[in-house]
Amino acid sequence: MYRKIENIPTPIEKFELPFEGQLAEDNRWVIRANLIPWSEFEDEYAQKFTIEMGAAET
């Protein structure tokens, strides 16, 4: 089942790693992740679901 949850992305400085490290803002994956329009992808992804095909009932 898919259910869209409105949430604010975790800022890099608050992101917790299992080994108590921190992600650097100049990390190439952090930079790339910030370039991706995640909400646009989620909107398109959410359209794939209907009540018959896994969407949550409202």
A tleap script that builds the chain and sets N, CA, C and O, in Angstrom:
source leaprc.protein.ff14SB
mol = sequence {
  NMET TYR ARG LYS ILE GLU ASN ILE PRO THR
  PRO ILE GLU LYS PHE GLU LEU PRO PHE GLU
  GLY GLN LEU ALA GLU ASP ASN ARG TRP VAL
  ILE ARG ALA ASN LEU ILE PRO TRP SER GLU
  PHE GLU ASP GLU TYR ALA GLN LYS PHE THR
  ILE GLU MET GLY ALA ALA GLU CTHR
}
set mol.1.N position { 0.846 -1.173 0.000 }
set mol.1.CA position { 0.000 0.000 0.000 }
set mol.1.C position { 0.891 1.235 0.000 }
set mol.1.O position { 1.923 1.273 0.671 }
set mol.2.N position { 0.484 2.227 -0.750 }
set mol.2.CA position { 1.214 3.493 -0.817 }
set mol.2.C position { 0.381 4.583 -0.162 }
set mol.2.O position { -0.810 4.715 -0.442 }
set mol.3.N position { 0.990 5.342 0.685 }
set mol.3.CA position { 0.316 6.470 1.326 }
set mol.3.C position { 1.315 7.621 1.377 }
set mol.3.O position { 2.369 7.521 2.006 }
set mol.4.N position { 0.968 8.706 0.709 }
set mol.4.CA position { 1.861 9.873 0.688 }
set mol.4.C position { 1.830 10.549 2.050 }
set mol.4.O position { 0.768 10.824 2.608 }
set mol.5.N position { 3.005 10.803 2.560 }
set mol.5.CA position { 3.131 11.470 3.850 }
set mol.5.C position { 3.878 12.774 3.621 }
set mol.5.O position { 4.983 12.783 3.078 }
set mol.6.N position { 3.271 13.863 4.036 }
set mol.6.CA position { 3.927 15.167 3.906 }
set mol.6.C position { 4.972 15.281 5.011 }
set mol.6.O position { 4.639 15.304 6.196 }
set mol.7.N position { 6.211 15.350 4.618 }
set mol.7.CA position { 7.258 15.534 5.608 }
set mol.7.C position { 8.350 16.429 5.046 }
set mol.7.O position { 8.497 16.586 3.834 }
set mol.8.N position { 9.093 16.999 5.947 }
set mol.8.CA position { 10.186 17.880 5.564 }
set mol.8.C position { 11.463 17.040 5.555 }
set mol.8.O position { 11.731 16.318 6.516 }
set mol.9.N position { 12.249 17.124 4.487 }
set mol.9.CA position { 13.491 16.340 4.453 }
set mol.9.C position { 14.411 16.669 5.627 }
set mol.9.O position { 14.466 17.809 6.088 }
set mol.10.N position { 15.122 15.666 6.096 }
set mol.10.CA position { 16.055 15.853 7.195 }
set mol.10.C position { 17.264 16.646 6.706 }
set mol.10.O position { 17.910 16.252 5.734 }
set mol.11.N position { 17.575 17.762 7.372 }
set mol.11.CA position { 18.769 18.518 6.973 }
set mol.11.C position { 20.022 17.662 7.170 }
set mol.11.O position { 20.066 16.807 8.054 }
set mol.12.N position { 21.015 17.896 6.358 }
set mol.12.CA position { 22.254 17.119 6.398 }
set mol.12.C position { 22.860 17.096 7.803 }
set mol.12.O position { 23.326 16.052 8.260 }
set mol.13.N position { 22.854 18.233 8.480 }
set mol.13.CA position { 23.486 18.286 9.804 }
set mol.13.C position { 22.737 17.469 10.862 }
set mol.13.O position { 23.303 17.137 11.903 }
set mol.14.N position { 21.457 17.141 10.596 }
set mol.14.CA position { 20.663 16.355 11.551 }
set mol.14.C position { 20.599 14.869 11.181 }
set mol.14.O position { 20.091 14.062 11.958 }
set mol.15.N position { 21.101 14.512 10.023 }
set mol.15.CA position { 21.032 13.131 9.564 }
set mol.15.C position { 21.940 12.266 10.419 }
set mol.15.O position { 23.134 12.540 10.547 }
set mol.16.N position { 21.362 11.206 11.010 }
set mol.16.CA position { 22.124 10.347 11.913 }
set mol.16.C position { 22.589 9.093 11.189 }
set mol.16.O position { 21.798 8.402 10.547 }
set mol.17.N position { 23.872 8.811 11.299 }
set mol.17.CA position { 24.452 7.602 10.729 }
set mol.17.C position { 24.644 6.583 11.843 }
set mol.17.O position { 24.827 6.962 13.000 }
set mol.18.N position { 24.606 5.298 11.515 }
set mol.18.CA position { 24.714 4.269 12.554 }
set mol.18.C position { 26.039 4.297 13.322 }
set mol.18.O position { 26.104 3.829 14.458 }
set mol.19.N position { 27.074 4.833 12.719 }
set mol.19.CA position { 28.373 4.882 13.386 }
set mol.19.C position { 28.657 6.252 13.989 }
set mol.19.O position { 29.804 6.579 14.290 }
set mol.20.N position { 27.612 7.048 14.163 }
set mol.20.CA position { 27.682 8.384 14.768 }
set mol.20.C position { 28.524 9.376 13.989 }
set mol.20.O position { 29.031 10.343 14.557 }
set mol.21.N position { 28.678 9.144 12.690 }
set mol.21.CA position { 29.390 10.091 11.842 }
set mol.21.C position { 28.421 11.131 11.294 }
set mol.21.O position { 27.239 11.125 11.635 }
set mol.22.N position { 28.911 11.999 10.465 }
set mol.22.CA position { 28.083 13.010 9.830 }
set mol.22.C position { 28.398 13.047 8.342 }
set mol.22.O position { 29.527 12.791 7.922 }
set mol.23.N position { 27.382 13.369 7.557 }
set mol.23.CA position { 27.586 13.549 6.128 }
set mol.23.C position { 28.116 14.954 5.880 }
set mol.23.O position { 27.641 15.921 6.477 }
set mol.24.N position { 29.084 15.059 5.014 }
set mol.24.CA position { 29.641 16.362 4.661 }
set mol.24.C position { 28.779 16.992 3.569 }
set mol.24.O position { 28.318 16.303 2.660 }
set mol.25.N position { 28.566 18.289 3.661 }
set mol.25.CA position { 27.759 18.983 2.653 }
set mol.25.C position { 28.393 18.924 1.272 }
set mol.25.O position { 27.693 19.053 0.268 }
set mol.26.N position { 29.701 18.731 1.202 }
set mol.26.CA position { 30.360 18.660 -0.097 }
set mol.26.C position { 30.491 17.213 -0.605 }
set mol.26.O position { 31.156 16.969 -1.612 }
set mol.27.N position { 29.868 16.271 0.081 }
set mol.27.CA position { 29.840 14.882 -0.366 }
set mol.27.C position { 29.104 14.812 -1.697 }
set mol.27.O position { 28.044 15.421 -1.839 }
set mol.28.N position { 29.639 14.086 -2.674 }
set mol.28.CA position { 29.041 14.078 -4.012 }
set mol.28.C position { 27.616 13.530 -4.004 }
set mol.28.O position { 26.791 13.965 -4.807 }
set mol.29.N position { 27.310 12.586 -3.116 }
set mol.29.CA position { 25.957 12.021 -3.070 }
set mol.29.C position { 24.983 13.005 -2.429 }
set mol.29.O position { 23.815 13.060 -2.814 }
set mol.30.N position { 25.451 13.772 -1.465 }
set mol.30.CA position { 24.619 14.801 -0.840 }
set mol.30.C position { 24.297 15.883 -1.869 }
set mol.30.O position { 23.155 16.331 -1.967 }
set mol.31.N position { 25.293 16.294 -2.623 }
set mol.31.CA position { 25.091 17.310 -3.657 }
set mol.31.C position { 24.090 16.814 -4.694 }
set mol.31.O position { 23.173 17.546 -5.067 }
set mol.32.N position { 24.255 15.591 -5.156 }
set mol.32.CA position { 23.340 15.030 -6.163 }
set mol.32.C position { 21.929 14.897 -5.609 }
set mol.32.O position { 20.959 15.192 -6.308 }
set mol.33.N position { 21.805 14.458 -4.368 }
set mol.33.CA position { 20.482 14.300 -3.765 }
set mol.33.C position { 19.755 15.636 -3.676 }
set mol.33.O position { 18.533 15.691 -3.816 }
set mol.34.N position { 20.499 16.707 -3.444 }
set mol.34.CA position { 19.885 18.036 -3.358 }
set mol.34.C position { 19.464 18.574 -4.722 }
set mol.34.O position { 18.662 19.505 -4.792 }
set mol.35.N position { 19.987 18.007 -5.802 }
set mol.35.CA position { 19.634 18.451 -7.149 }
set mol.35.C position { 18.359 17.787 -7.676 }
set mol.35.O position { 17.768 18.262 -8.646 }
set mol.36.N position { 17.939 16.702 -7.049 }
set mol.36.CA position { 16.791 15.927 -7.533 }
set mol.36.C position { 15.501 16.507 -6.971 }
set mol.36.O position { 15.396 16.724 -5.764 }
set mol.37.N position { 14.511 16.761 -7.836 }
set mol.37.CA position { 13.214 17.275 -7.370 }
set mol.37.C position { 12.350 16.118 -6.836 }
set mol.37.O position { 11.457 15.638 -7.534 }
set mol.38.N position { 12.616 15.679 -5.613 }
set mol.38.CA position { 11.977 14.495 -5.049 }
set mol.38.C position { 10.460 14.589 -5.025 }
set mol.38.O position { 9.785 13.592 -5.284 }
set mol.39.N position { 9.908 15.751 -4.723 }
set mol.39.CA position { 8.442 15.871 -4.636 }
set mol.39.C position { 7.793 15.650 -5.995 }
set mol.39.O position { 6.693 15.104 -6.072 }
set mol.40.N position { 8.462 16.067 -7.073 }
set mol.40.CA position { 7.918 15.825 -8.415 }
set mol.40.C position { 7.883 14.326 -8.722 }
set mol.40.O position { 6.912 13.826 -9.290 }
set mol.41.N position { 8.936 13.622 -8.347 }
set mol.41.CA position { 8.961 12.177 -8.552 }
set mol.41.C position { 7.864 11.492 -7.746 }
set mol.41.O position { 7.199 10.582 -8.241 }
set mol.42.N position { 7.678 11.928 -6.511 }
set mol.42.CA position { 6.663 11.301 -5.673 }
set mol.42.C position { 5.269 11.559 -6.224 }
set mol.42.O position { 4.423 10.666 -6.190 }
set mol.43.N position { 5.011 12.763 -6.731 }
set mol.43.CA position { 3.701 13.060 -7.316 }
set mol.43.C position { 3.411 12.134 -8.490 }
set mol.43.O position { 2.304 11.611 -8.619 }
set mol.44.N position { 4.406 11.937 -9.338 }
set mol.44.CA position { 4.228 11.053 -10.488 }
set mol.44.C position { 4.058 9.601 -10.032 }
set mol.44.O position { 3.228 8.872 -10.574 }
set mol.45.N position { 4.834 9.190 -9.048 }
set mol.45.CA position { 4.762 7.832 -8.509 }
set mol.45.C position { 3.384 7.568 -7.897 }
set mol.45.O position { 2.814 6.496 -8.100 }
set mol.46.N position { 2.855 8.522 -7.160 }
set mol.46.CA position { 1.569 8.363 -6.489 }
set mol.46.C position { 0.427 8.161 -7.484 }
set mol.46.O position { -0.565 7.508 -7.160 }
set mol.47.N position { 0.554 8.708 -8.677 }
set mol.47.CA position { -0.490 8.570 -9.685 }
set mol.47.C position { -0.620 7.132 -10.183 }
set mol.47.O position { -1.635 6.780 -10.786 }
set mol.48.N position { 0.373 6.310 -9.946 }
set mol.48.CA position { 0.354 4.913 -10.399 }
set mol.48.C position { -0.585 4.050 -9.573 }
set mol.48.O position { -0.897 2.929 -9.974 }
set mol.49.N position { -1.042 4.542 -8.434 }
set mol.49.CA position { -1.845 3.748 -7.520 }
set mol.49.C position { -3.314 4.154 -7.565 }
set mol.49.O position { -3.649 5.339 -7.595 }
set mol.50.N position { -4.169 3.159 -7.570 }
set mol.50.CA position { -5.616 3.364 -7.464 }
set mol.50.C position { -6.093 2.543 -6.289 }
set mol.50.O position { -5.318 1.770 -5.725 }
set mol.51.N position { -7.356 2.690 -5.902 }
set mol.51.CA position { -7.910 1.898 -4.817 }
set mol.51.C position { -7.759 0.406 -5.108 }
set mol.51.O position { -7.488 -0.382 -4.202 }
set mol.52.N position { -7.934 0.021 -6.375 }
set mol.52.CA position { -7.828 -1.379 -6.749 }
set mol.52.C position { -6.376 -1.880 -6.774 }
set mol.52.O position { -6.126 -3.079 -6.659 }
set mol.53.N position { -5.428 -0.953 -6.924 }
set mol.53.CA position { -4.025 -1.343 -7.093 }
set mol.53.C position { -3.106 -0.811 -6.004 }
set mol.53.O position { -1.977 -0.411 -6.286 }
set mol.54.N position { -3.580 -0.803 -4.767 }
set mol.54.CA position { -2.685 -0.512 -3.665 }
set mol.54.C position { -2.761 0.863 -3.031 }
set mol.54.O position { -2.052 1.125 -2.059 }
set mol.55.N position { -3.593 1.744 -3.545 }
set mol.55.CA position { -3.688 3.054 -2.911 }
set mol.55.C position { -4.464 2.938 -1.600 }
set mol.55.O position { -5.382 2.127 -1.479 }
set mol.56.N position { -4.096 3.731 -0.654 }
set mol.56.CA position { -4.811 3.738 0.630 }
set mol.56.C position { -6.185 4.350 0.438 }
set mol.56.O position { -6.360 5.270 -0.361 }
set mol.57.N position { -7.153 3.838 1.171 }
set mol.57.CA position { -8.494 4.430 1.124 }
set mol.57.C position { -8.468 5.724 1.899 }
set mol.57.O position { -7.818 5.824 2.939 }
set mol.58.N position { -9.175 6.711 1.393 }
set mol.58.CA position { -9.177 8.012 2.084 }
set mol.58.C position { -10.389 8.157 2.949 }
set mol.58.O position { -10.561 9.185 3.605 }
savepdb mol mol.pdb
quit
